[in-house]
Amino acid sequence: MTERTILIADDDRAIRTVLAQALGRAGYNVRATSSAATLWRWVEDGEGDLVITDVVMPDENGLDLVPRIRRVRPELRVVVMSAQSTFATALKAAQRGAFDYLPKPFDLKDLLSLVGRALAAPVAPEPESEDAEEERLPLVGRSAAMQEIYRTVARLTTTDLTVMITGESGTGKELVARALHDYSRRRSGSFVAVNMAAIPRDLIEAELFGHERGAFTGAMSRGVGRFEQAAGGTLFLDEIGDMPAEAQTRLLRVLQEGEFTTVGGRTPIKANVRIVAATHRDLRQSIRQGLFREDLFYRLNVVPIRLPPLRERAEDIPLLARHFLDRAREAGLPAKSLDNGAVERLKSHPWPGNARELENLMRRLAALYPQEVIGEDAVAAELAEAEPGPGAPPVPTSAETLEQAVERHLATFMSAQRDGLPVRDLYERVLAEVERPLLRLALANTRGNQIKAAAMLGLNRNTLRKKIRELELPVVRGLS
């Protein structure tokens, strides 16, 4: 087999040497230079089977070379390297037609694997033109975990593949979904987000697919659903694990057939949307429990993206803190910065609320503290203030869902009863124990207003009153 030639451009002599040695040992011919002009001359002369180029070079930006190379040598694949490990770099590399983006520092095994894939890959189509405007990018961080997310999102901007985003609450699932839309071919269409957990179960199908006049009580006119609103764009189905079984069946049919009908309608409507779903739940566990359809899971999980909790990427905390302080300043709050002690204190915190908790803390610091440079004492005080006191009810860890906590509690209870008398009426007892605190908290949050509490719970007001009587809950008079 003819030896393949790799062209390398990097102004760092050590990088050129390491790459040349590693690729040479792997059986490739290597030509290396520190000059973008020399690399361009080699390309014009027809040399090389693959280009590996740095972004920052003395005479030209490596990203600017990529579209020029694609025009004169469309079969020549380009891998872009950069120590500027940001979402913008990965996105620009993908938009300009690079085969892949490799953040520095990198593992040589990963590099050799990438070279093999690039040389074996079919020729990619010419990329779409890149917008000239510099927009504020939504994803922040330079950790290895975030680099992989940047690369995945950048690759997906040229496709309509269905994406499943998983991660704890507060990790930024909607930000990733918006990035997938805003930098895709569908960005001129609408981004429509719908939270499955926030819609009453009996209204989810009408919310998603729309309804005809008279389809149900109160349907006085035709209602446009979220699928129609998102036509030509992206439909983000947040908390997909909370979707009821009937709606799951209907969504599966849409994904299989590419069309849907409104509630009460008969005429099929083309589903011209890109689906991005998200959940904080373990859907495989939900499948085992019979709560989520396995066939729907595989239809949605075409490209999985897992967002790591903040505690798994503590090295990103300084960048995120600076980003959130900048956003607070743009919102009209005083400009602030953090000293080294404050930054180290932030990095040692477990962040059960993830990036959302960090953003809220930065806004509090900007609003409440007069000093321009925030110190460790202020950060420690705010973190301590936000933590529940010794008499507060226990809060589930962010790694454990409410469903998992209930299952763990029930498993312990049933194990303890195994050698005793048989348990009677367990189903009704468990329901009552869950309903009682739920209704009590709903009434507390609405200060006893039963109309508001019923709306919050998705219950009829008379049903709520009946349950209050059955469970013997206290009623605040005058607010019912």
N, C-alpha and C positions, 0 to 999 in steps of 0.2 A: 504493500500500500504506500502511496506517495506521502511523504512527510508533510504535515500541515505547518504553515508559518503563522506565528502570532506576532503582531505588531504592538509594541508597548510604548506609551508616552506618559512620562511622569518626571517632574523636575527633581524628585528625591532620588539621589544615586542609590541609597540603600534599598529603596523599594524596587528600583529597576534590577538591581543585582539579585535580590531574593526571588523575584518573579522569573528572571531569566534562568536561574539555577533550577528552580522547581519545575518549570515548564520543560527545560532541557532534559532533566532526568525522566520526565514523562514521555519523552520521545518527540517533542515538537521542536521545530526551528524557531528561533526567537530573534527579532530585531528590536532594539530598544533605543529610545531617544528622549531627551529632555525638552524637545522643541515641537510645538504643534505644527510649525511650518514644515519640518522634516517629515513628520507623520503624514501630512497632507500630500507631500510630494510622492511618498511611497504609495499612498492610496491611488493617486492619479496615474502612477506608473503601472498599476495593476498588481502590486505586490500584496501578499498577506491573505490569509483565510479568516482572520479574526483580529479585531482591534480591541485593546484594553487601554483606556485613556483616563488620566486624572482630570478633574474638573479645573483646578486652578493651576495654570502654567504661565510662564513669564510672558509669552507672546500672544496667547489666545485662550479663551475659556473653552475647555473640552466639550461642554454641552453645545456650544455653537458649531462645533465640528460635526456633530452627529447628523443633522439634516443635510449638510453638504455631502457627507459621505453617502448617505442614503440616496441622494439624487444621482451621483455619478457611479456608485457601486451598490445597487439595491440588494445584491446578494451577500454583501459583506456585513457581518453582524458586528455590533459595537457593544462592549461592556464598559460602563462608566464607573470609575472609582471616585470616592470623595471622603475626606475627613469632615466635611460639613454635613453631618448626618441629620438632615431635617426632612420633613415631609415634602418641602418645596423641591429639594434636590431629586428625590425619588420620582416625584410627579413630573418634573421637567424632563428627566431622562426618559420616562415612558412616553410623554407627549411628543418628544422630538425623534422618537423611533429607536432608542437604544434597546438592545435585547434584554438587558437587565442592569440593575444598579447594585454596586457592591460597596457597602460602607466600610471605611477604615476605622480601626484595624480589623483584619479579616483572617480567617483560618485558611491555611494553604490547601487543606483537603476540600474545603468549600469552594475555593477558587478553581481547583482542578475539576471538580464535579461540574461547576458552572461552565467551564471551557468545553467540556465534553458535550454538555447539553446544547450549547450555542452552536457548535460545529455540526451537530446532528439535526438541528431544528430546520424545518422548512422556511423558505423565505417569507417574511412577514409583509403584509400590505403596507403601503405608504401611510404614515400617520396623518391624522387630521391636523389642520393648522392650529397653532397654539395661540391662545388669547394673549394680547400684549400686556394687559393690565396686571399689576401686582396686587393681588387680593390678600387680605389677611387670612392666613391659613389656620384651620381649626384644630390641628393636632400638634401637640407639643411634647418633646422628649427626645433624648438621644440614646436611651438604653437599648440593649440588644432586642428586647421584646418589642419596643416601639419601632425599631428598624424593620423588623419582619412585617409589622402591620403596615408601615409605609409602602413597602415593596408590594404587598398583596393588594392594597387599595389602588396603587398606581397601575398595576396590571389590569385590574378590574374596570378601570375607567373606560376602556375601549370595548367592553362587553356588556351584554344584558343579562349575565348569569344571575340566578337567584342566590342571595347571600344570607347566611344565618350568623348573627352576632351574639355571642354569649359573654357573660361577665357579671360581676356583682353590681348592685345598685351604686350609681355614682361614678362608674368607670368611663362613661362617655360613649355609650352605645349609639345614642342619637347623633352625636357629633360625627362618628364614623359613617353612619348612614347618610348624613347630609353631605359629607365629603364625597362619598360614592356618587351621589347625585350631582353635586355642584361641579365636579370635574369630569362628568360623563358626557356622552353624546345626547343625553336626555335633559341637559341642564336648562334648556329653553322651556321645558315643560314644568309642571308643578311638582313640588315635593310635599306629599300629603302624609302626615303622621297620625296614627290612631292607636290609642292605648287600650288593649283588650281588657285590662283590669278596671278601667274607668267607665265602662259601658255596661248598663244592665244586661244580663244574659239574654233576656227575651227581645232585646232591641239590636243585638249585634248584627244579625243578618241584614236587617233594614239599613243599619248604619253603613255596612260595607257595600251592599249591592243596590241600595235604593229600594223604593217601593212605589206601587201604583196607587192611585186614588181609591180608597175604600178597601185596601188590602187588609187593614185591621182597624180597630176602633181608634178614632182620632186621626186617621190618615185622610185629611180633607183635600189634599192635592198630591200630585206626584212628587216624590222626594228623590233627589239625586244622591247616590251613594258615593263612598270614598273611591271606589274603583273608577267611576266616571269622572270624578274631580281630578284624579291623578292621570287621566288619559294623556299619553305622550310623555309622561314623567315617571316618578318613582313613588311607590306606595310603601310606607314604612309601618310594619305591623309590630308594634312594641308589646312586650309581655305576651308573646304568642302562646306561652304555656297556660295562660288563663282563658284561652278560647274554649267555649263549650263544645260538646261533641257534635251537635247538629251543625254548627257553623264550620267545624273542622271538615266535615263531610262535604259541605258545599264549597269550601275553599279548595279542597283536593280536586274536585271536579273542574274548577276554574283552571287550576294549574295543569291538569291533564288535557283539557279540551281548548283552552285559550279563550273561552267565552263564558258569559254568565247571563242569568235573567234576574230581573228585579223581583222583589217579593210581591206576589200577585200578578206578575207579568209572564208573558209567553214568548216574546220575541227575543232571541239571543242577541247579546251585545258583545262586540269584540273587546277582549281585555288587553288593551294596549298599554301595559304598565310593566315596570321592573319591580319585582318584589324584593324587599329587604326586611327580614324578620329579626327580632331580638328577644332575648329572655334572660332572666337571672336564674331560672330554674334548671335543674338537671333533667332534660327532656327524656333521656334514656330511662331514668328512674320513673318518670311519669308514664312512659310506655309500659314498663313492667307492672305498674299499678293500674293499668287500663284507663288512664286519664288522658292520654294523647295517642293519636293514631300513628302507628309506625310508618305506614305508607306516606302520610303527610310529612312526617319528619324527614324522610329521605328526599321528598320533593323540595323541601325548603333548605335542606342542609347540603346544597350543591357545592357551595364554597363556604366553609366554616371560618369564622374569625373569632378568636378568643381574646378578649381584652383583659390584661392582667390587672389585679388589684394594685393599688398604689404601693402597698407594702412590698410588692415584688419588684418594684422599679424605683427604689428610694433615690437612686442617683438622678432621677428626673425631677425630684421635688424642688431644688433651687430654681430650675428653669420654669416650672409651673408656678411657683410662688411669684417670681418676677412677672410672668405673664398675667397672673390674676391681679397683681398690684397695678400693672399698666391699664388693665381693663377698668379697675376701680377709679383710677385717675381720669380716664376718658369718660366715665360716668359722672364726673363732677366732684369726686372725693379728693382730698389732698394727696399730693405725690409722696410716696413713702419708699423706703428701702429697708433691707434687713442686714444686721451685722452677722459676722461669722457664727457667733454663739447661737443666735436665733435660728440660723439655717440648720446648724447641727441638731438643735432641739426638734425642729420640724422633721428631720430625717429619722429621728429615733422614735417618733410617734407611730402607732400601728395603723392609724387612719381607717377605722371601720367604715366611715362614710366616703372613703376614697377621694377622688379629685374634687367632688362636689363639696365635701367637708373642708378641704383645703381652700377652695375658693371662698366659701363663707367666712372662714377665719381671716383671710387676707382683707376682705371687705370690712370686717369688724375692726381689725387693726388700723386700717386707713381712716375709718370714721371716728374711732374713739380715742386714739392716742395722739397727743399734740406733737411729740418729737418726730423729726424728719427721718431719723434712722431708728428702726425698731430693734430692741435688744431681746436677749434670751428671757429676761424676767417677764416681759410683757407677753411673749409667746406662751411661756409656761403658765402664766396666770389665766390666759384665755382658754388654753387647753384644759386646765383644771376646772374652770367655770363651766365648760361645756360637758364635762363628764357627769354622769348621774351620781347623786349622793348615796350614802349608805342605806338610806331608807327608801330609795327609789325602786320601782319594780324592775326585775331583771330584763335586760335587753338582749335579744338573740344576737349572736355574733354574725357578722356579715357573711361568713362562710356557710351558715346554716339557715335555710329557709324556714318559714313558719311551719310549712307542711312537714319538713324533716324533723323539726323540734317536736311536733305533735306525735309523729310516728314513733320517735324515740321514747317519748313519755308513755305512750300506750304499750309499746313493747315491754317496757319495764313493769308496768302495772299488770299486764296479762301474765308475764313470767312469774310474778309474785303470787298470782292467784292459781297457778297451775296445780299446786298440791292441796289447795283448799277447796272450799265449797264452790260449785259452779256459779259463774257470774250470770246474773239475770238482767235482762233489759239493757245490755251494754250500749247498744246503738242509741237508744233514747237518752241514756245517761251522758254519753259523750257529747251528743248534740246540745243538750241542755248546758253542759259545762262550757262549751264553746260559745253558745248564744248569749249566755248571761254576761260575760265580760265584754263581748262585742257590743251588745246593746247598751250596757252601762257606759262604755267609752264613747259611743256615738252620742248618747244623751248628754254626757259631760262636755263633749266638744261643741255641742249646739246649745249649751246652757239650759237643757231641759226642753228645748223647742222640738216637739214631736214631729211637726211638719218637716223641719229641716233634717231631723234625724232620719225620718223615713226616706227622704230624698237621698241622703247620703248612703243609706243601706240598700236602696233600690227596692224598698218595700212599700206596699199600700199602707196608708196611715192607720186604717182599721186593723190591718194585720199586725202592725207594730203595737197598737194599743192592746190587742189580744195577748201578744207575747209578753208585754209588760205585766199584765195581770197574771198570766200563767207562771212566769218566773219570779213574781213577787218583787219587782224592782221598784225602788222609791221614785215617786213622781214629784217634780218641782211644780207646784201649783202656779197658774197664771201664765205659764209658758207653753202649755200643751196645745 
